[in-house]
């Protein structure tokens, strides 16, 4: 499933789960696992993955499919994801 960034006109949204019905949409279909990919590893990918894990999904981020704006930001994102229980895939 391909979800674009939220469409809120009054604020920035960095997660496909923020301000959308994605969580309910996935649950209605019996989906229990989320693979988060995309640009903005230290913003959009990080936020979407943290939202997915908070919603109870087994959450994976494949590092080869993301890019961080800075090396430090990327490492901070990976540390936060691992700390929250996200499965960070190196390949």
C-alpha positions in Angstrom: 0.0 0.0 0.0 1.3 3.4 -0.9 0.4 6.3 1.4 1.4 9.9 0.9 2.2 12.4 3.6 -0.9 13.8 5.4 -2.8 16.6 3.8 -3.4 18.9 6.7 -3.3 22.5 5.5 -2.6 24.0 8.9 0.4 22.0 10.1 3.2 19.8 8.8 2.6 16.1 8.9 5.5 13.7 8.9 3.7 10.4 9.2 1.2 8.5 7.1 -0.5 7.6 10.3 -1.0 11.2 11.4 -4.4 12.7 10.6 -5.4 9.8 8.4 -7.4 6.6 8.7 -4.5 4.4 7.9 -4.4 2.6 11.3 -8.1 1.6 11.1 -7.7 0.8 7.4 -4.9 -1.7 8.1 -6.6 -3.2 11.2 -9.9 -3.8 9.2 -7.8 -5.8 6.7 -6.1 -7.9 9.5 -2.7 -6.4 8.8 -0.4 -6.6 11.8 3.0 -5.7 10.3 4.2 -2.4 8.7 7.3 -1.9 6.5 8.2 1.8 6.5 10.4 3.1 3.6 11.1 6.4 2.0 13.1 9.6 2.1 13.6 11.6 5.2 14.8 8.8 7.5 15.2 11.2 10.4 11.9 12.9 9.9 9.1 11.1 7.9 10.4 7.6 8.2 11.2 7.9 11.9 7.8 9.5 12.7 5.8 7.0 10.7 7.7 4.1 12.2 7.2 5.4 15.8 3.5 6.0 15.1 3.1 2.5 13.7 4.8 0.8 16.7 2.7 2.9 19.1 -0.4 1.7 17.2 0.6 -1.9 17.9 2.0 -2.9 14.6 5.1 -5.0 14.2 7.2 -2.4 12.5 10.2 -2.7 10.2 12.4 -0.1 8.7 14.8 -1.2 5.9 17.7 1.1 6.0 18.6 0.5 2.3 15.3 2.1 1.3 15.7 5.3 3.3 18.1 8.3 3.4 18.8 10.7 6.2 19.5 14.4 5.7 22.6 14.2 8.0 24.6 11.2 9.2 24.1 12.2 12.8 20.3 12.6 12.3 20.2 9.2 10.7 22.0 7.6 13.6 19.8 9.4 16.1 16.7 8.1 14.2 18.0 4.5 14.1 18.7 4.7 17.9 15.2 6.0 18.6 13.6 3.3 16.4 15.5 0.5 18.0 14.8 1.9 21.4 11.1 1.9 20.6 11.1 -1.7 19.4 11.1 -1.1 15.7 13.0 -3.8 13.7 15.7 -2.0 11.8 16.9 -4.1 8.9 20.4 -3.4 7.7 19.8 -4.6 4.1 
